[in-house]
Amino acid sequence: MPSALIATRTDDLTDGLTVGYDDKGSGPALVLVHGHPFDRSMWAPQLAAFSATHRVIAPDLRGYGASTVVPGTTRLSDFATDLAALLDQLGVPRFVLGGLSMGGQIAMECYRLFPERITGLVLADTFPAAETEEGKVWRNAMADRLLREGMRGYADEVRDTMVAPYNTEASETVHRMMLAAPPEGAAAALRGRAERPDYRELLTRVPVPVLVVVGRDDAYTPVADAEAMHAAIPDSTLCVIEGAAHMPNLERPEEFDAALRAYLERLS
C-alpha cells in the first residue's frame, strides 16, 4: 500500500494526516526512518535487500515525500507519534527501528516514548546530544531561508557533505531528493529539531541490541560521535563504512546491508 490516513493524536492540528509509505515483504518488521531533507526513497536499496526475510516499512515523514506538509514546527515527538499511529494501523505491534541522521534521532525519541515496542535499534550517522544554543540559531535561520528561497541553494551547498563527491550516482540521487523536499516541511523539521531533548542518558539504559553505523568520511556526524554512542550503549555493535560520508546506505549499500544483515541475523 502506498499511503494511509492516520490520526494525529497528540497535537493541535487537523483530524488526519496522510502518510506515504512502502510496505514490502513479510516476516519480522523492520521500520526505516529517513533523514532531513529526504524521503522514503532513500531506503530503496534496503527495501530490495531485506524484503525477502523481513516486512520492511519505510514511511515518508510528515512534511516530506507523499505525506502531508504541516507548516510551523514539527517536534521529534510529532514524528514519533505519527510512526506509532501508522504502525498501529498496519498491525505492527513490535519492530526493529532504524533511522539515519534526523531519522536516528526520531528513532531515539520513539524509544523514549514506547520502548516496549522496539526489539532493536539501528542508529546510522546520527548523534544523541541536544542542540547547542548556536545550533538553535542556525537551524531557525536556515528554516527562514528555506521558506524564503526554496531548496535549491541549500541542496547545492550541502550536496558534497551529504554524499562524498566520489560517489557520483548516490550524489545525484540525494540531490534530487533534496530539491524535491517541500520547503515548509523541511523548515518545520528544522525548527523542531532545534528543540530536541538530550538522549545520551537514555542510551545508557537501552537493553536491546543496537547497531551503530557511520560513514568514514561523514563530516556531519563524525566517527567519534558514533564511537561515543557505541561506548555508552550496553549492547551495541559499531560499523564504520569506508568510502562513504553521511549516506552510507546509498553510497555503499553492499557494505551497509552486510552490517544490517548480520545484526538482524543476531536478533533472530
C-alpha positions as CSV (number, residue, x, y, z in Angstrom):
1,M,0.0,0.0,0.0
2,P,1.4,3.4,-0.9
3,S,-0.3,5.6,1.6
4,A,-2.6,5.7,4.7
5,L,-4.7,8.2,6.6
6,I,-3.7,8.2,10.3
7,A,-4.9,10.3,13.2
8,T,-2.8,13.0,14.7
9,R,-3.4,12.3,18.3
10,T,-1.1,14.5,20.3
11,D,-1.1,18.0,18.7
12,D,-3.5,20.7,17.8
13,L,-3.6,20.1,14.0
14,T,-6.4,18.7,12.0
15,D,-8.0,15.2,12.5
16,G,-5.9,13.4,10.0
17,L,-2.6,13.1,8.3
18,T,-1.9,11.4,5.0
19,V,1.4,9.4,5.2
20,G,3.1,7.9,2.2
21,Y,4.9,4.6,2.9
22,D,6.4,1.5,1.4
23,D,5.4,-1.9,3.0
24,K,7.2,-4.8,1.3
25,G,7.8,-8.4,2.3
26,S,6.8,-10.5,5.3
27,G,8.4,-11.7,8.5
28,P,9.7,-9.7,11.4
29,A,9.1,-6.0,10.9
30,L,11.9,-3.6,10.1
31,V,11.0,0.1,10.1
32,L,13.3,2.6,8.4
33,V,13.1,6.3,9.0
34,H,14.6,8.8,6.6
35,G,16.6,11.9,7.4
36,H,16.4,15.6,6.5
37,P,15.6,16.7,3.8
38,F,15.0,13.4,2.2
39,D,12.1,10.9,1.8
40,R,11.4,7.2,2.0
41,S,13.1,6.6,-1.4
42,M,16.5,6.8,0.3
43,W,15.8,3.3,1.6
44,A,15.2,1.7,-1.8
45,P,18.4,-0.5,-1.6
46,Q,17.3,-1.8,1.8
47,L,13.7,-2.5,0.7
48,A,15.1,-4.6,-2.1
49,A,17.7,-6.3,0.0
50,F,15.6,-7.2,3.1
51,S,12.0,-7.8,1.9
52,A,12.8,-11.5,1.3
53,T,13.3,-12.0,5.0
54,H,11.5,-9.1,6.7
55,R,8.5,-6.9,6.4
56,V,10.2,-3.7,5.6
57,I,8.2,-0.5,6.2
58,A,9.6,2.9,5.1
59,P,7.3,5.9,5.7
60,D,7.6,9.5,4.4
61,L,7.7,11.7,7.5
62,R,5.1,14.4,7.7
63,G,6.3,17.3,5.6
64,Y,8.3,15.1,3.2
65,G,7.6,13.0,0.1
66,A,4.0,11.9,-0.3
67,S,3.0,12.9,3.2
68,T,1.0,15.9,4.3
69,V,3.0,19.1,4.6
70,V,2.4,20.7,8.0
71,P,4.0,24.2,8.4
72,G,5.2,25.7,11.6
73,T,7.2,23.4,14.0
74,T,7.4,19.7,13.8
75,R,8.8,18.2,17.0
76,L,10.6,14.8,17.1
77,S,7.7,13.6,19.3
78,D,5.3,14.5,16.5
79,F,7.2,12.3,14.1
80,A,7.4,9.5,16.7
81,T,3.7,9.5,17.4
82,D,2.9,9.6,13.6
83,L,5.0,6.5,13.3
84,A,3.3,4.7,16.2
85,A,-0.1,5.5,14.7
86,L,0.9,4.2,11.3
87,L,2.3,1.0,12.7
88,D,-0.9,0.6,14.8
89,Q,-2.9,0.9,11.6
90,L,-0.7,-1.6,9.9
91,G,-1.0,-4.1,12.7
92,V,2.7,-4.0,13.7
93,P,3.0,-4.1,17.5
94,R,6.8,-4.7,17.7
95,F,9.6,-4.0,15.3
96,V,13.2,-3.2,14.7
97,L,13.6,0.5,14.2
98,G,16.3,2.1,12.2
99,G,17.0,5.7,11.3
100,L,19.6,7.8,9.6
101,S,20.7,11.3,10.8
102,M,17.4,13.1,11.9
103,G,15.8,9.7,11.4
104,G,18.1,8.3,14.0
105,Q,17.1,11.0,16.5
106,I,13.5,10.2,15.7
107,A,14.3,6.5,16.5
108,M,15.7,7.6,19.8
109,E,12.6,9.6,20.5
110,C,10.5,6.6,19.7
111,Y,12.5,4.5,22.2
112,R,11.8,7.2,24.8
113,L,8.1,7.2,24.2
114,F,7.3,3.5,23.5
115,P,10.4,1.3,24.3
116,E,8.2,-1.8,24.8
117,R,7.5,-1.9,21.0
118,I,11.1,-1.8,19.8
119,T,13.1,-5.0,19.6
120,G,16.2,-3.5,18.2
121,L,17.7,-0.1,17.1
122,V,19.8,0.9,14.1
123,L,21.3,4.3,14.6
124,A,23.1,5.5,11.4
125,D,25.1,8.7,11.0
126,T,23.3,10.4,13.9
127,F,24.1,11.7,17.4
128,P,22.2,11.9,20.7
129,A,23.1,15.3,22.1
130,A,20.6,18.2,22.4
131,E,21.1,21.2,20.2
132,T,23.6,23.9,21.2
133,E,22.5,27.5,21.5
134,E,24.5,28.3,18.4
135,G,22.8,25.3,16.6
136,K,19.4,26.6,17.6
137,V,20.1,29.9,16.0
138,W,21.5,28.2,12.8
139,R,18.5,25.8,12.4
140,N,15.9,28.6,12.8
141,A,17.8,30.8,10.4
142,M,18.0,28.0,7.9
143,A,14.3,27.4,8.3
144,D,13.7,31.0,7.4
145,R,16.0,30.8,4.4
146,L,14.2,27.7,3.0
147,L,10.9,29.4,3.3
148,R,12.3,32.5,1.6
149,E,14.4,30.9,-1.1
150,G,13.3,27.3,-1.6
151,M,15.6,24.2,-1.5
152,R,18.0,24.8,-4.4
153,G,20.6,26.9,-2.7
154,Y,20.7,24.7,0.4
155,A,20.8,21.5,-1.7
156,D,23.7,22.7,-3.8
157,E,25.7,23.8,-0.8
158,V,25.4,20.6,1.2
159,R,25.5,18.1,-1.6
160,D,29.2,17.3,-1.2
161,T,28.9,16.9,2.5
162,M,25.8,14.7,2.5
163,V,27.5,12.4,0.0
164,A,31.2,12.1,-0.8
165,P,31.8,13.7,-4.2
166,Y,33.4,10.5,-5.5
167,N,30.1,8.6,-5.1
168,T,28.6,10.2,-8.2
169,E,25.4,8.1,-8.6
170,A,24.4,8.5,-4.9
171,S,25.2,12.2,-5.0
172,E,22.8,12.7,-7.9
173,T,20.1,10.7,-6.1
174,V,20.4,12.6,-2.9
175,H,20.5,16.0,-4.7
176,R,17.2,15.1,-6.4
177,M,15.6,14.2,-3.1
178,M,16.7,17.4,-1.5
179,L,15.4,19.5,-4.4
180,A,12.0,17.7,-4.2
181,A,11.6,18.3,-0.4
182,P,8.8,20.8,0.4
183,P,10.4,23.9,2.0
184,E,7.6,24.2,4.5
185,G,8.0,20.7,5.7
186,A,11.8,20.9,5.9
187,A,11.6,24.2,7.7
188,A,9.2,22.8,10.3
189,A,11.5,19.9,10.9
190,L,14.5,22.2,11.4
191,R,12.6,24.2,14.0
192,G,11.5,21.1,15.9
193,R,14.9,19.5,15.7
194,A,16.4,22.6,17.3
195,E,14.4,21.9,20.4
196,R,15.2,18.2,20.7
197,P,16.0,16.6,24.0
198,D,19.3,15.1,25.0
199,Y,19.2,11.3,24.5
200,R,22.7,10.4,25.9
201,E,21.5,9.2,29.3
202,L,18.6,7.3,27.6
203,L,21.1,5.3,25.5
204,T,22.9,4.0,28.6
205,R,19.6,2.3,29.6
206,V,18.7,0.6,26.3
207,P,18.6,-3.1,26.9
208,V,18.0,-4.2,23.3
209,P,20.9,-4.8,20.8
210,V,21.8,-1.7,18.9
211,L,23.7,-1.3,15.6
212,V,25.6,2.0,15.2
213,V,26.7,2.8,11.7
214,V,28.7,5.7,10.3
215,G,30.4,6.7,7.1
216,R,34.2,7.1,7.5
217,D,34.1,10.5,5.8
218,D,30.9,11.8,7.5
219,A,31.5,15.4,8.5
220,Y,28.1,16.0,10.0
221,T,28.3,13.1,12.4
222,P,31.9,12.1,12.6
223,V,33.2,8.6,13.6
224,A,34.0,10.0,17.0
225,D,30.3,10.6,17.6
226,A,29.5,7.0,16.6
227,E,32.2,5.7,18.9
228,A,30.8,7.7,21.8
229,M,27.3,6.2,21.3
230,H,28.8,2.7,20.9
231,A,30.7,3.1,24.2
232,A,27.5,4.4,26.0
233,I,25.1,1.7,24.9
234,P,25.2,-1.5,26.9
235,D,24.8,-3.9,23.9
236,S,26.0,-2.3,20.7
237,T,27.9,-3.1,17.5
238,L,29.8,-0.3,15.7
239,C,30.3,-0.5,11.9
240,V,32.3,2.2,10.1
241,I,31.6,2.2,6.4
242,E,34.7,3.0,4.3
243,G,34.3,5.2,1.2
244,A,31.1,6.9,2.5
245,A,30.1,10.2,4.0
246,H,26.6,10.9,5.6
247,M,24.6,8.5,3.5
248,P,26.3,5.1,3.6
249,N,23.1,3.1,2.9
250,L,23.2,4.8,-0.6
251,E,26.9,5.4,-1.1
252,R,28.0,1.8,-0.1
253,P,24.8,-0.2,0.0
254,E,26.5,-3.6,-0.1
255,E,28.6,-2.8,2.9
256,F,25.7,-1.2,4.8
257,D,23.4,-4.1,4.0
258,A,26.0,-6.7,5.1
259,A,26.3,-5.0,8.5
260,L,22.5,-4.7,8.8
261,R,22.0,-8.3,7.8
262,A,24.5,-9.6,10.4
263,Y,22.7,-7.6,13.0
264,L,19.3,-8.8,12.1
265,E,20.5,-12.4,12.0
266,R,21.8,-11.9,15.5
267,L,18.4,-10.7,16.6
268,S,16.6,-13.7,15.1
